[in-house]
């Protein structure tokens, strides 16, 4: 449970946060990059769950 929450935080939230705090891009381009990073991180997390079914499965 804790491992999956940690992976969720590191894989989905941190890239979005780092992109939002970046100073290289300003204005509407930053919003676009945040959307791209969010989508890519969700795709990567989904692939990770598919390749590691023990993390995605509920433990009894």
N, C-alpha and C positions, 0 to 999 in steps of 0.2 A: 504494500500500500504506500509506504513512504517512498520507496524507490520510484514508483510510477508518478507520484506527485513531484518528486525532484526532477524526473525526466521531463514532465510536463512544464515545469517552471523553466528549466534550462533550455529545452528545445523550442518552446513556443513563446514564452514571455521575454526572455533575455534578448533574442535577436531583434524583436520589435522595440524593446526599450532602448537598445543601443542605437538602432536606426533613428528613433525619435530624438535621441539626445545628440545625434551627430551634428557637427557644425559645417560640414562640407556642402550640404544641400539646404536651401531655404525655401520657404513658401509652399506652393502647391506641389512642387517636385518632391518635397519631403513626405507629403501625404501619399503620393504615388508610390514612393519607395517603401513606406510603411505597409501599404496594401500588398505590394509584391512580396515583401519579406514575410508578412503574416501568412499569405497563401503558400509560399514555399515551405515555411516551417510546418504548417499543417500537413502538407503533402509528405514531407520528410518524416514527421511523427507517425503518420499513417503507414508508411512503408516500414518503419521500424517496428510497429506493432504487428504488422503482417509477418515480418521475418522472425519475430520473437513472440510466438503465441502464448508463452507462459506468463508474460507480463500483462498481456491483454485479457487473459482468461481470469475468471473469478476463482479464487482459491477457497475450497470448502474447509 
